[in-house]
C-alpha cells in the first residue's frame, strides 16, 4: 500500500479495530507480509475514532479521536483535530454501523416497524457517511495523487442493501438504511468526479463477520462463511489498495466482486 495517512471511523468495532491494528503494524496481503521501507512506516499516520472510552491500543503513529457520528458538530470537531496534525488524508474508511440495539432487533414483519429505531438506522447507516464526507473533503483534496493511486472514501455497507438482490424481505430499517447509504455514496462519487477527480468513493460488503453486530444471527451462516474481523479487514484493505479512480461509485464485496444495486 502506498497510502500514508488513514482515518478509520469506528475504530473500536470488530472490523474497525482489526483495520487499525493491521495498518499500524504492517501491510498484509492474505497472510503474507508486504515489505515496506522504514521511512514508509515512519510517515504513515493512522487516525481512528472512538465514541465513549479511549481504547487500550496505542502506537506512536496512531491518534485516537472522539467522534459521535450522530452529531455533526462532533464530526466537525474531530476533523478539526485531524487538520491540526495532518495536511491531508489518503484513505477514509467508515466502519461504523447499526443493525440492532439492546432493546431492538431487525424487523421480521411490517408490524414491528417503529419510528425511533427506523430513524436511528438511517442516521447511523446512511446520514453519517454524508456528514463525514462533508467535513473531511478538504483533507482529501489536499494531496496530489494519480488516477491509478487515488485517495479513497470507503464505507462499509451490506449485501442486504441491494434492492435487486433482496429475495427474503424483512429487516426494513437496516435494508432501507443501507440502500440509502448506497445511493448517497453513488451521488457523492458523481459530485466528487467533478471536484475531486482523484478520489475513489466506494461502498463495501465485508462478508458475515464474527462481531457484536452479527452475533444474534450467526446461526444461519453456512460453515466457512463466518469471517474473523482480522480476515475481513485484511481482505477489504487489499481490495482498497487495488482501487483506481475509474472505480469510484462501485459497490463491491470483500473479494472485490461487484454487487448489484
C-alpha angles and dihedrals in degrees: 000000000000098000117114109187123043135178119202114193110206094023093169097059124092100267095030094052091048090051092050092051093048094046091048097045105037147315111270135191111195093313098324116109114228111215119240131185117252090244091057090053092044091052096048114102122190122200118189132177132223130186108216118346126044107245122245094232116097139173136166093251096039121098119189115206128185115238134167104201090200091061117067092199090056090051090051092048092051090050091050090054091052091050089058090057105033137036094211145355123231100188131028116183121181108204097166118114145149129224104149141357134211089274105025131064126187110282117259093189141018093256089067095058111117126184099229096050091044092053091045089056091049093049096048101035103034115016099042095066091052092051092047090051091048093058100033095051096095091055092050089050095052101081132064113239139162129242088249092055105032130171111260132225105185131174128190108239131166137245089235087067089069109103095199092047094053108115101146107044121204127095090084099175096043096043093046094046092051091047088051090049091052092051091047093052092046088053090048092051090055094048094046092047084072100041104024104032095173098053121099114208112199139167117210138199109214098197121245103313129195097246138122089266093062099030098103092050105043094103089078095053116108119239112278094017099092107092128203114239089245093055094046092048091048092052094046093049090049092052091048092050089061097047119120130197090255089065094061110130093035129144108206140162131234090279094050094255118143119251119209115248 
